[in-house]
Amino acid sequence: MPLVFGLNFVFSFLIAISLHFMTIHQYGLQSLVLPQAGHEVAEGSAALAAQVMEAYKGSYRSFGHGALHGTIVGVFFVFPLLAGGALFERRSWKYIFINAGYWIICCAVMGGIVCKFS
């Protein structure tokens, strides 16, 4: 049992890391104004990046926003993965909905926590 709980903790941590990039949008804004590798650096782009990040750093950084994105990940990514595997195993829809529901709720809570507190 310690191995099962330990691995489950590691796997949950990996999910939380991936949800971080799906729930926080400021990194996309930053990539628009910061210089890209192999491209010429525009004059004032670092100052513009700092201005953009200062103006929008708190936007969409709420528990509800993260929970929404976590739910979207759960419904459109986790559910199809679990359902596909369970159908090949000839499991019932009740089994699929119980397991998918659990993971959708987990992704919603994880997304909310990650978005609010990171």
MDAnalysis code that builds the backbone (N, CA, C; Angstrom):
import MDAnalysis as mda
import numpy as np

u = mda.Universe.empty(354, n_residues=118, atom_resindex=np.repeat(np.arange(118), 3), trajectory=True)
u.add_TopologyAttr("name", ["N", "CA", "C"] * 118)
u.add_TopologyAttr("resid", np.arange(1, 119))
u.add_TopologyAttr("resname", ["MET", "PRO", "LEU", "VAL", "PHE", "GLY", "LEU", "ASN", "PHE", "VAL", "PHE", "SER", "PHE", "LEU", "ILE", "ALA", "ILE", "SER", "LEU", "HIS", "PHE", "MET", "THR", "ILE", "HIS", "GLN", "TYR", "GLY", "LEU", "GLN", "SER", "LEU", "VAL", "LEU", "PRO", "GLN", "ALA", "GLY", "HIS", "GLU", "VAL", "ALA", "GLU", "GLY", "SER", "ALA", "ALA", "LEU", "ALA", "ALA", "GLN", "VAL", "MET", "GLU", "ALA", "TYR", "LYS", "GLY", "SER", "TYR", "ARG", "SER", "PHE", "GLY", "HIS", "GLY", "ALA", "LEU", "HIS", "GLY", "THR", "ILE", "VAL", "GLY", "VAL", "PHE", "PHE", "VAL", "PHE", "PRO", "LEU", "LEU", "ALA", "GLY", "GLY", "ALA", "LEU", "PHE", "GLU", "ARG", "ARG", "SER", "TRP", "LYS", "TYR", "ILE", "PHE", "ILE", "ASN", "ALA", "GLY", "TYR", "TRP", "ILE", "ILE", "CYS", "CYS", "ALA", "VAL", "MET", "GLY", "GLY", "ILE", "VAL", "CYS", "LYS", "PHE", "SER"])
u.atoms.positions = np.array([
    [0.803, -1.214, 0.000],
    [0.000, 0.000, 0.000],
    [0.844, 1.275, 0.000],
    [1.975, 1.322, 0.701],
    [2.775, 2.558, 0.624],
    [3.217, 2.879, -0.808],
    [3.538, 1.849, -1.581],
    [3.932, 2.072, -2.975],
    [2.759, 2.633, -3.779],
    [1.577, 2.098, -3.572],
    [0.389, 2.572, -4.287],
    [0.113, 4.036, -3.950],
    [0.120, 4.372, -2.666],
    [-0.145, 5.751, -2.275],
    [0.972, 6.688, -2.722],
    [2.203, 6.232, -2.654],
    [3.328, 7.053, -3.096],
    [3.265, 7.348, -4.582],
    [3.005, 6.327, -5.386],
    [2.903, 6.538, -6.829],
    [1.695, 7.400, -7.179],
    [0.593, 7.194, -6.479],
    [-0.589, 8.018, -6.728],
    [-0.306, 9.485, -6.423],
    [0.450, 9.753, -5.382],
    [0.843, 11.123, -5.070],
    [1.696, 11.715, -6.193],
    [2.642, 10.956, -6.694],
    [3.503, 11.416, -7.796],
    [2.665, 11.681, -9.043],
    [1.742, 10.773, -9.360],
    [0.899, 10.955, -10.542],
    [-0.005, 12.179, -10.394],
    [-0.533, 12.397, -9.210],
    [-1.371, 13.578, -8.965],
    [-0.553, 14.859, -9.102],
    [0.677, 14.836, -8.661],
    [1.574, 15.981, -8.805],
    [1.817, 16.280, -10.286],
    [1.995, 15.246, -11.105],
    [2.188, 15.441, -12.542],
    [0.951, 16.052, -13.184],
    [-0.230, 15.615, -12.747],
    [-1.470, 16.211, -13.263],
    [-1.543, 17.682, -12.883],
    [-1.199, 18.000, -11.643],
    [-1.241, 19.388, -11.185],
    [-0.273, 20.260, -11.974],
    [0.885, 19.733, -12.311],
    [1.849, 20.497, -13.113],
    [1.266, 20.792, -14.489],
    [0.641, 19.813, -15.122],
    [0.075, 20.045, -16.447],
    [-1.118, 21.000, -16.378],
    [-1.904, 20.938, -15.299],
    [-3.027, 21.861, -15.154],
    [-2.553, 23.301, -14.964],
    [-1.374, 23.478, -14.413],
    [-0.819, 24.826, -14.233],
    [-0.736, 25.549, -15.571],
    [-0.281, 24.855, -16.587],
    [-0.116, 25.488, -17.895],
    [-1.446, 25.647, -18.627],
    [-2.458, 24.892, -18.225],
    [-3.767, 24.998, -18.874],
    [-4.673, 26.031, -18.216],
    [-4.373, 26.431, -16.994],
    [-5.259, 27.346, -16.279],
    [-4.744, 28.775, -16.219],
    [-3.471, 28.996, -16.416],
    [-2.904, 30.341, -16.294],
    [-2.535, 30.837, -17.688],
    [-3.149, 31.952, -18.098],
    [-3.025, 32.440, -19.469],
    [-1.988, 33.524, -19.660],
    [-1.429, 34.047, -18.597],
    [-0.501, 35.162, -18.737],
    [0.761, 34.763, -19.501],
    [1.101, 33.482, -19.501],
    [2.293, 33.057, -20.234],
    [2.111, 33.277, -21.732],
    [0.893, 33.151, -22.225],
    [0.621, 33.416, -23.633],
    [0.823, 34.876, -23.974],
    [0.388, 35.758, -23.079],
    [0.610, 37.192, -23.290],
    [2.093, 37.511, -23.306],
    [2.802, 36.874, -22.395],
    [4.228, 37.134, -22.298],
    [4.948, 36.708, -23.576],
    [4.520, 35.604, -24.179],
    [5.193, 35.130, -25.387],
    [4.942, 36.042, -26.585],
    [3.906, 36.856, -26.509],
    [3.640, 37.785, -27.608],
    [4.612, 38.950, -27.642],
    [5.107, 39.346, -26.482],
    [5.926, 40.555, -26.436],
    [7.395, 40.292, -26.141],
    [7.729, 39.118, -25.656],
    [9.140, 38.825, -25.392],
    [9.805, 38.295, -26.661],
    [11.075, 38.526, -26.813],
    [11.766, 38.055, -28.011],
    [11.824, 36.530, -28.045],
    [11.686, 35.978, -29.233],
    [11.746, 34.538, -29.428],
    [13.156, 34.153, -29.884],
    [13.522, 32.923, -29.637],
    [14.847, 32.446, -30.032],
    [14.990, 32.539, -31.550],
    [16.084, 33.106, -31.985],
    [16.355, 33.222, -33.414],
    [15.713, 34.433, -34.072],
    [14.983, 35.245, -33.321],
    [14.346, 36.425, -33.878],
    [15.019, 37.686, -33.331],
    [14.899, 38.726, -34.091],
    [15.492, 39.996, -33.698],
    [14.743, 40.564, -32.491],
    [15.454, 41.131, -31.577],
    [14.852, 41.723, -30.386],
    [14.324, 43.103, -30.732],
    [13.024, 43.294, -30.537],
    [12.417, 44.599, -30.805],
    [12.777, 45.560, -29.678],
    [13.003, 46.803, -30.058],
    [13.367, 47.802, -29.062],
    [12.200, 48.027, -28.098],
    [12.471, 47.968, -26.815],
    [11.447, 48.201, -25.807],
    [10.563, 47.004, -25.509],
    [10.886, 45.829, -26.090],
    [10.016, 44.670, -25.882],
    [10.045, 44.185, -24.432],
    [11.183, 44.305, -23.758],
    [11.259, 43.892, -22.351],
    [10.398, 44.808, -21.485],
    [10.415, 46.109, -21.779],
    [9.581, 47.050, -21.026],
    [8.100, 46.792, -21.303],
    [7.771, 46.480, -22.550],
    [6.389, 46.176, -22.914],
    [5.921, 44.898, -22.220],
    [6.800, 43.898, -22.165],
    [6.465, 42.648, -21.476],
    [6.196, 42.898, -20.005],
    [7.014, 43.708, -19.369],
    [6.817, 44.030, -17.957],
    [5.510, 44.787, -17.753],
    [5.182, 45.690, -18.681],
    [3.940, 46.445, -18.600],
    [2.726, 45.525, -18.737],
    [2.772, 44.632, -19.693],
    [1.664, 43.700, -19.920],
    [1.473, 42.795, -18.711],
    [2.553, 42.250, -18.185],
    [2.449, 41.352, -17.039],
    [1.954, 42.090, -15.804],
    [2.338, 43.346, -15.633],
    [1.866, 44.124, -14.484],
    [0.371, 44.421, -14.610],
    [-0.054, 44.722, -15.839],
    [-1.460, 45.065, -16.050],
    [-2.379, 43.859, -15.909],
    [-1.925, 42.679, -16.332],
    [-2.805, 41.507, -16.385],
    [-2.424, 40.390, -15.430],
    [-1.531, 40.641, -14.489],
    [-1.032, 39.556, -13.639],
    [-2.107, 38.901, -12.791],
    [-3.140, 39.629, -12.406],
    [-4.182, 39.057, -11.563],
    [-5.427, 38.630, -12.321],
    [-5.468, 38.906, -13.632],
    [-6.654, 38.568, -14.408],
    [-6.779, 37.061, -14.567],
    [-7.965, 36.586, -14.372],
    [-8.276, 35.163, -14.526],
    [-7.414, 34.291, -13.626],
    [-7.132, 34.751, -12.446],
    [-6.354, 33.972, -11.480],
    [-7.239, 33.678, -10.274],
    [-8.396, 33.083, -10.522],
    [-9.323, 32.776, -9.442],
    [-9.552, 31.268, -9.367],
    [-10.098, 30.842, -8.251],
    [-10.417, 29.420, -8.089],
    [-11.435, 28.979, -9.136],
    [-12.446, 29.812, -9.370],
    [-13.486, 29.451, -10.335],
    [-12.959, 29.290, -11.747],
    [-12.045, 30.182, -12.143],
    [-11.471, 30.092, -13.486],
    [-10.649, 28.809, -13.638],
    [-9.852, 28.511, -12.622],
    [-9.066, 27.273, -12.668],
    [-9.945, 26.039, -12.629],
    [-11.024, 26.084, -11.838],
    [-11.944, 24.948, -11.764],
    [-12.640, 24.733, -13.109],
    [-12.973, 25.829, -13.783],
    [-13.579, 25.708, -15.113],
    [-12.641, 24.994, -16.070],
    [-11.395, 25.419, -16.108],
    [-10.431, 24.788, -17.011],
    [-10.132, 23.349, -16.593],
    [-10.090, 23.089, -15.297],
    [-9.907, 21.720, -14.833],
    [-11.056, 20.827, -15.252],
    [-12.278, 21.350, -15.186],
    [-13.447, 20.588, -15.627],
    [-13.393, 20.330, -17.121],
    [-12.994, 21.331, -17.882],
    [-12.862, 21.160, -19.332],
    [-11.846, 20.072, -19.646],
    [-10.708, 20.088, -18.957],
    [-9.695, 19.036, -19.146],
    [-10.276, 17.678, -18.779],
    [-11.014, 17.625, -17.673],
    [-11.611, 16.365, -17.246],
    [-12.595, 15.808, -18.255],
    [-13.468, 16.675, -18.756],
    [-14.519, 16.218, -19.676],
    [-13.966, 15.887, -21.053],
    [-13.088, 16.730, -21.576],
    [-12.643, 16.568, -22.956],
    [-11.332, 15.799, -23.113],
    [-10.654, 15.494, -22.025],
    [-9.394, 14.747, -22.127],
    [-9.441, 13.463, -21.295],
    [-9.742, 13.601, -20.005],
    [-9.710, 12.450, -19.112],
    [-10.855, 11.487, -19.404],
    [-12.076, 12.023, -19.560],
    [-13.228, 11.155, -19.822],
    [-13.032, 10.285, -21.064],
    [-12.627, 10.860, -22.220],
    [-12.424, 9.992, -23.384],
    [-11.337, 8.929, -23.169],
    [-10.267, 9.280, -22.448],
    [-9.225, 8.285, -22.173],
    [-9.761, 7.131, -21.332],
    [-10.452, 7.475, -20.253],
    [-10.995, 6.439, -19.381],
    [-12.082, 5.636, -20.082],
    [-12.959, 6.309, -20.810],
    [-14.052, 5.621, -21.495],
    [-13.522, 4.684, -22.578],
    [-12.527, 5.143, -23.329],
    [-11.955, 4.290, -24.372],
    [-11.353, 3.020, -23.809],
    [-10.559, 3.164, -22.763],
    [-9.960, 1.989, -22.137],
    [-10.995, 1.065, -21.529],
    [-12.008, 1.652, -20.865],
    [-13.040, 0.835, -20.225],
    [-13.898, 0.110, -21.256],
    [-14.145, 0.730, -22.396],
    [-14.924, 0.044, -23.433],
    [-14.182, -1.171, -23.974],
    [-12.873, -1.051, -24.141],
    [-12.098, -2.212, -24.575],
    [-12.087, -3.311, -23.514],
    [-12.181, -2.921, -22.259],
    [-12.227, -3.898, -21.167],
    [-13.640, -4.418, -20.926],
    [-14.591, -3.962, -21.722],
    [-15.997, -4.365, -21.605],
    [-16.590, -3.994, -20.243],
    [-16.236, -2.815, -19.736],
    [-16.781, -2.325, -18.467],
    [-18.118, -1.646, -18.723],
    [-18.909, -1.512, -17.683],
    [-20.230, -0.885, -17.818],
    [-20.094, 0.635, -17.856],
    [-21.161, 1.294, -18.339],
    [-21.176, 2.743, -18.358],
    [-21.196, 3.306, -16.950],
    [-21.805, 2.575, -16.040],
    [-21.807, 3.007, -14.643],
    [-20.369, 3.102, -14.133],
    [-19.564, 2.101, -14.409],
    [-18.143, 2.096, -14.038],
    [-17.427, 3.299, -14.660],
    [-17.702, 3.543, -15.937],
    [-17.049, 4.645, -16.656],
    [-17.420, 5.982, -16.026],
    [-18.712, 6.201, -15.766],
    [-19.150, 7.484, -15.223],
    [-18.664, 7.701, -13.791],
    [-18.587, 6.650, -12.999],
    [-18.076, 6.794, -11.630],
    [-16.611, 7.211, -11.657],
    [-15.796, 6.506, -12.433],
    [-14.366, 6.834, -12.502],
    [-14.111, 8.171, -13.181],
    [-14.793, 8.435, -14.281],
    [-14.605, 9.710, -14.975],
    [-15.090, 10.866, -14.096],
    [-16.205, 10.671, -13.407],
    [-16.715, 11.712, -12.513],
    [-15.725, 12.048, -11.414],
    [-15.126, 11.005, -10.854],
    [-14.108, 11.224, -9.823],
    [-12.969, 12.074, -10.368],
    [-12.472, 11.745, -11.546],
    [-11.329, 12.467, -12.103],
    [-11.709, 13.852, -12.599],
    [-12.936, 14.023, -13.056],
    [-13.383, 15.362, -13.458],
    [-13.416, 16.275, -12.240],
    [-13.948, 15.764, -11.128],
    [-13.970, 16.548, -9.887],
    [-12.547, 16.830, -9.406],
    [-11.686, 15.829, -9.456],
    [-10.282, 16.034, -9.052],
    [-9.600, 17.100, -9.904],
    [-9.794, 17.030, -11.220],
    [-9.173, 18.021, -12.104],
    [-9.744, 19.413, -11.847],
    [-11.041, 19.516, -11.559],
    [-11.647, 20.812, -11.268],
    [-11.056, 21.404, -9.992],
    [-10.954, 20.604, -8.946],
    [-10.401, 21.098, -7.685],
    [-8.921, 21.437, -7.843],
    [-8.165, 20.556, -8.492],
    [-6.729, 20.830, -8.719],
    [-6.548, 22.093, -9.541],
    [-7.309, 22.235, -10.625],
    [-7.200, 23.432, -11.470],
    [-7.506, 24.693, -10.684],
    [-8.543, 24.640, -9.839],
    [-8.897, 25.798, -9.023],
    [-7.802, 26.174, -8.066],
    [-7.234, 25.191, -7.390],
    [-6.167, 25.455, -6.416],
    [-4.917, 25.976, -7.107],
    [-4.548, 25.332, -8.198],
    [-3.339, 25.750, -8.917],
    [-3.496, 27.166, -9.449],
    [-4.644, 27.481, -10.022],
    [-4.847, 28.806, -10.602],
    [-4.902, 29.890, -9.527],
    [-5.548, 29.612, -8.421],
    [-5.698, 30.614, -7.357],
    [-4.405, 30.884, -6.609],
    [-3.633, 29.836, -6.345],
    [-2.497, 29.981, -5.432],
    [-1.124, 29.910, -6.083],
    [-1.057, 29.943, -7.421],
    [0.291, 29.928, -8.020],
    [0.579, 31.228, -8.717],
])
